[in-house]
Amino acid sequence: MKNLIMNRINQKLKEDKKLLSIYFTAGYPDINDTTTVIQNLEKNGVDMIEIGLPFSDPLADGPTIQASSTKALHNGMTSELLFEQLKDIRKSVSIPLIIMGYFNPMFQFGVEAFCNRCQEVGIDGLIIPDLPVDVYNDQYKDIFEKYGLINVLLITPQTSDDRIRFIDSVSDGFIYMVSSASVTGSSSGFGNEQTDYFERIASMNLKNPQIIGFGISDNETFTQATKYAKGAIIGSAFIKHITNYSISSISNFTDKIKQSD
């Protein structure tokens, strides 16, 4: 079971293409939209999906994602409800699915119980921005591996080379490369400082590929980011799109991002 689940991410990373990963908030805009959004994203050529588990104090998230989390929580989204919504998702969706959330809800649920439910519904990995790599490596890595889950770790422009190499050694999938020190959705386009950072990481020849997030919003920024990395992640821009145009217009968004494919 472990190898089968891990392979969804690892096999996708082996494909000879630049990967588009989309983040959305579970239970947004409406409580029962979760599976519809996932199915529509796969249908429209997205390579991986990050399912945001809403949390009341999302430190790394900008105002757009915070607002979607607040609405999803108001709608009634919980960890248990998310797992219930996803129980049949693998009957219709084959691309990698990653839950992105904060450690507190996972801890309250019970780390092993949470990982077990992830395996049951076919989740491939987790992104937990506030779980330090040292704590993960010492206390939770064995549990994640027991249930076939890849823990996607983050680096930023401020992360030291030594720390990056340690994160690379602990990782088995891809590294989430945060493009700047700001929150999500706060920048547009990349300046010299960011491209210098992208080039620095690319020159380190890490064993895990990198996927860049934060500041990706359109075809131009997707193309800029994927010049230096295996793929790019779009969150705030996608949530703004479905807020303004509804989930029935997902194809319009993905078509614009992938227009040069």
C-alpha positions, 0 to 999 in steps of 0.5 A: 500500500505504501509504495502504491500511494507514494508512487502517485506523487513520485511517478508524476514527478518523473513525467517529462513536463512542467507540473501545475499544482492547484491549491483550493480550500475544502468546503469553499465556496460551498460545503459540498464543492470539495469533490466537484472542484477536484474532479474538474481540476483533473478534467482540465489538465491539472497535475496535482491538487492541494486540498486546503484544510481550513484553520482559524489561524492560518499564519502563512496564508494571505487574505484571499486564502484566509477569507476562504478558510473562514467561509469554509469553517463557517460552512461547517468544514472539519477534518472528519467531514473532509475525509467523509467527502473524499471517501470515494474520490479515488473512484473518479480521480487518479492524480496526486492529492495532497492535504495542506493544513496546520498541525493543530487540527491534525494533532487534535485528531490524533496524528496516527489516526489522521494519517490512517484516514489519509491512506484510507481515502487515497491521500498521497501527501501532506503539507504542514507549514508549522511542523518543523522538520526536526520535530517531524523527523524525530517524532512523526516520520515513521508514522507518515511512512507507515501510511505511505504519506509523503511530507512535503517540506518548505524552504524560503529564500531565508533558509540556509544551505545547510538547512536546505540540504537537511530538508532534502535528506529528510524528504521523499517527493518534492520540496515546496519552494516558497518564492518569497518571505511574504504570505500567499497571494501578496506579490505579482511577478518575480524580481531579481532577488527571487530569480537569484534565489531560484538559480541558487537552489537549482545549482545545489543539485538537490535529490528532490525536485522543487515546486515553486509556490507563492506569487504564481498567478498567471501564465507569465509567472508560471512560465517564469517559475518553471524555468527553474523548477519542476512545477509551480503551485497556484492558490490565491489566484485560483480562489479569487477566480472561483470566488468571482466566476464560480466553480463552473468556470475552472476550465477558463482559469486552467486554460489561461495558465497552460496557454503555452502548452 
